[in-house]
Amino acid sequence: MSASNCLPFARGGHSAFPTAPILRVTVWCAFLVVISFTSADPDLWGHVRFGLDILRDANIHQVDAYSFASDRVWVNHEWGAEVITASAFAIGGSAGLVALKMLIVGATLLLLNAVLRREGVDSPFARDGAAAAAIVITLSQAHHVRPQLFSLLLFAILLSCLMAARRGSQRSLWILPPLFAAWANLHGGWIVGGGVLALWTCALLVTGERQRAFWCGAAGAASLIATLATPYGFGLWRFLQETIGFSRPEILEWQPVYAMGWEFLALWLLAFMTMGLGIALAGRENIRLERVIVCVALAAASFKVARLLAFFGLASLFLLGAPIAHAYQRRRATHQRNRGRVLRFGFAAVACALGVFAVVAIRTNVWDLRLDAASMPEPEAVAFLKDQPAGTRVLVWFNWGEYAIWHLSPRMRVSIDGRRETVYSDKVQSRHFDFYFDRRGGATLPHDLAADYVWIPRILPAARRLRTDGDWTILYDGKQSVIFGRAGLLPIRRVASVAAATTPRIFPGP
């Protein structure tokens, strides 16, 4: 390693003390603490359950058995991700799920590190800085175990292949067809990857690089055909054409960045500044149009839909991170200073102490896939429904549907869950939200569905209205949720517990 790649105070006759490796190990321990911290997404119960069903039956079900209100053929376009997720859970429980997430995020960071090295970034600290930025920007997507994680990794592979082709390795483009074949069975994010590939090809045509554009176009055409290699064939294309769009008002992550709060806006600005700084430092002579077009398009799309923010952040770092790292290297080479032995030993001691703390935190994070108690129903509510001798149809809050499926099926079925358009029409979804928020026409939904129970958050307008509805009786009243039973049921009553939980709730609960 050259002198410019070592810490400044590792020079001046004291280079024998390995301060730089200690710092890097400490930094990566801190990264692992952040990466390993995981909480359960509302859909995690469903992903694991449906994956276990596929493994058990060796069949991808197209008829839903978990909801009594589903009205569409089930197009499970994330079945591959669910099988992998279920396998990780079967092997290691919740720790297996966290380990799977860490492997996916770690592989993405290793790809970023490799791309920057090939771009001439020799400083390991510059590459570590890029990894830190990637962790921060993708945190909203990588905080959970979810199919979107696979899209982030496959998107990173796509960018790596495009940049390798840019350097003259056209063979890397033939990784793309099998990549997209796998992607189409894991998550719908392959559409973003296809858009990036199309923009890249068009930019090469604009700049007159027809041969490169030809090979990219050929790989793109083969990749598009490869996405038919799913259990649904052309049916997947029709499904995505009907359901994918920029307007999903009921889904938080599909809102504009500015509507998500200052945290998301700050992350978008970080990705935007990375893009802008990379363009400015590259200069007019060295900047590539295809890189700029891809980043600008993702900047605009992610500003409109917050779920695309992680793609924007990764594209900015993969495509435009190298000029920033080169500037850091040049500046660092001209600002080297010596440090005393006492300071170096003191620094090493602090770094080692932080490393020990990080190892303990990582161990805890791996074994504790946490549930967000503030947004989840009480364990007593699940126990109450399990004990009921009659009634099988539960009208449930949207975000609790797959949690209920895990704990109550097969005896009880839910009215809706997070699968949304894969098994429910727009009409069914809209009627549920009209009911939850007591909008016009929503009050009759429990009767129209012949529901036996209504299980919803106590703060919803529908809960306040049902308390005064003579056709429904309060069976359970907890801190987070309330359960109503229709008139005529003879439930086993249970007093709600209001005591605060003394230990964290861990997936799968209750």
C-alpha positions, -999 to +999 in steps of 0.1 A: +000+000+000+014+034-009+019+062+016-012+080+004-033+050+014-021+049+050-032+071+079-012+104+081+001+096+115+015+062+103+045+080+088+075+097+102+093+066+115+063+050+132+048+031+102+052-002+120+021+004+141-009-008+120-032+021+128-050+022+094-062-015+095-075-009+131-094+021+119-109+002+090-119-028+111-136-004+136-154+015+108-167-018+093-178-030+127-199+002+129-213-005+095-223-040+105-241-026+136-262-005+113-267-032+087-276-059+112-303-038+130-335-051+115-372-046+122-402-066+108-419-051+078-457-055+078-454-079+049-427-101+064-451-126+079-467-131+045-434-135+026-422-162+050-456-180+051-461-180+014-425-191+008-430-220+033-462-229+014-443-231-019-415-252-003-441-275+013-462-280-018-436-276-045-462-254-062-468-217-067-504-211-057-526-189-079-558-193-059-556-175-025-566-195+005-559-168+032-585-141+024-623-143+021-625-111+001-598-116-026-612-113-060-582-117-084-560-145-096-529-144-074-499-132-094-471-138-069-443-120-088-421-121-057-423-159-052-386-164-057-377-139-030-403-156-007-388-190-012-353-177-003-366-158+027-386-188+039-355-210+035-335-186+056-362-187+083-364-225+082-327-228+087-320-201+113-353-186+124-353-148+128-315-149+129-315-165+095-336-137+081-312-111+095-282-130+082-298-131+047-303-094+048-267-088+058-254-110+030-274-091+004-264-057+017-228-068+021-227-081-014-240-048-027-213-029-008-186-053-021-197-046-056-195-008-050-160-013-036-149-033-066-163-008-091-145+021-074-113+002-074-116-005-111-123+033-115-089+040-100-099+047-064-069+034-045-077+049-011-096+023+011-109+052+032-125+068+001-142+035-007-153+031+029-168+066+027-188+056-004-200+024+015-211+046+044-231+068+020-247+038+004-257+024+038-273+057+048-291+063+015-305+028+012-314+026+049-351+030+044-352+000+020-325-021+038-339-017+073-363-046+067-361-081+052-381-077+021-380-086-017-368-050-025-334-061-011-329-084-040-336-055-064-309-034-048-283-062-052-293-070-088-294-033-096-258-030-083-248-060-106-265-043-136-245-010-130-213-030-125-219-048-159-227-016-177-195+001-164-174-030-173-188-028-208-179+009-208-143+000-202-144-024-231-155-057-216-186-064-238-188-099-225-201-085-192-233-076-210-243-112-214-247-115-177-277-094-181-303-118-196-299-144-168-298-115-143-332-102-156-346-138-157-338-142-120-349-106-112-384-111-127-390-140-103-377-121-073-392-085-074-408-061-097-379-037-095-365-052-127-386-026-145-363+001-130-333-019-142-348-022-177-354+015-178-318+022-168-305-001-195-327+016-221-315+051-211-279+039-211-283+026-247-300+057-259-273+079-245-246+059-263-265+064-296-267+102-289-229+103-284-223+084-316-210+052-300-231+030-322-212-003-317-215+000-279-251+010-283-257-021-305-243-045-279-263-029-251-294-030-272-289-066-281-283-075-244-314-054-235-336-072-260-324-106-247-330-094-211-365-084-219-373-118-234-357-134-204-382-118-181-408-142-196-391-170-178-416-169-149-446-191-140-468-164-155-451-157-189-468-128-207-492-127-178-465-110-157-462-082-183-499-077-184-501-077-146-473-051-142-488-030-170-521-028-151-508-023-117-474-004-117-476+034-117-466+065-099-499+070-081-506+048-051-520+071-025-526+044+001-489+032+002-466+054+022-434+046+002-451+055-031-455+091-020-432+120-031-400+125-011-412+159+002-443+143+016-424+117+036-407+140+061-374+157+065-355+123+069-363+112+033-358+146+019-323+147+036-314+113+021-326+125-014-305+156-010-275+135-001-279+114-032-285+146-053-254+163-039-233+132-046-246+133-082-239+170-086-205+169-070-195+139-091-205+157-123-187+189-113-155+171-103-154+149-134-154+179-156-167+183-191-140+163-207-143+132-186-180+130-178-201+104-196-235+113-209-250+079-201-241+082-165-255+116-161-288+107-179-293+077-157-287+096-125-308+126-135-337+103-145-336+085-112-333+117-093-366+129-109-383+096-104-373+091-068-384+127-060-418+116-072-418+081-056-397+077-024-394+040-029-369+047-058-346+067-036-323+037-029-319+032-067-310+068-071-284+067-043-267+036-056-266+050-092-250+082-079-223+063-060-216+037-086-216+060-116-203+093-102-186+084-069-152+079-084-145+116-092-153+125-056-130+098-043-102+110-067-106+145-054-103+132-018-071+113-027-055+144-043-063+165-013-052+140+012-019+135-005-011+172+000-022+173+037-001+146+053+009+152+089+028+132+115+014+122+148+030+112+181+032+076+193+011+083+224-017+097+203-016+067+179-017+042+208-046+061+224-065+061+192-060+024+188-073+017+223-104+037+217-109+020+183-106-015+199-131-006+226-156+006+200-149-026+181-158-048+211-190-028+217-199-032+180-194-070+182-218-072+212-243-050+194-241-071+162-247-103+181-278-088+197-291-074+164-287-107+146-308-126+171-334-099+176-355-092+146-377-066+163-414-058+160-424-022+162-447-024+192-461+011+185-476+000+152-485-036+161-515-050+179-511-065+213-502-102+217-533-106+239-555-096+209-541-126+189-545-149+218-581-137+222-590-145+185-573-179+187-595-188+216-628-180+200-649-211+193-669-196+164-664-172+135-638-174+108-639-141+089-619-112+103-621-077+088-586-065+096-565-034+094-545-034+061-511-035+077-520-063+101-534-087+074-503-108+070-495-108+107-530-122+112-525-147+084-494-161+102-511-164+136-547-172+128-547-193+096-560-217+085-590-215+108-596-178+103-592-158+071-587-121+067-604-095+045-573-078+032-535-078+036-504-062+021-505-082-012-528-054-025-532-057-063-518-092-065-550-107-050-573-076-045-590-054-070-589-016-067-625-017-056-618-040-027-588-019-015-607+013-018-637+000+001-615-010+030-599+024+033-634+040+030-644+019+059-613+025+080-616+063+077-654+064+078-658+078+044-690+078+023-702+042+016-676+026+039-698+019+069-716-011+053-684-031+045-685-054+075-721-064+066-713-067+029-684-090+036-704-110+063-675-105+086-676-122+120-650-099+137-635-065+130-599-060+143-586-025+138-565+001+155-585+019+182-576+053+169-594+048+135-626+067+129-642+033+121-635+022+157-652+052+171-683+046+150-686+009+157-686+016+194-720+031+190-733+006+164-757-018+180-749-046+155-714-049+169-701-057+204-667-048+218-650-081+226-615-069+233-603-034+240-565-029+242-540-001+241-534-005+203-563-024+189-600-032+194-619-063+184-656-061+176-678-092+172-711-093+152-743-097+171-751-134+178-716-146+184-709-162+218-673-153+224-650-163+252-644-129+267-610-118+279-598-087+298-573-067+278-539-064+294-526-028+294-493-035+311-463-023+291-441-051+276-409-056+296-390-073+268-388-065+231-411-083+208-393-105+183-404-119+149-427-138+144-442-129+177-470-127+188 
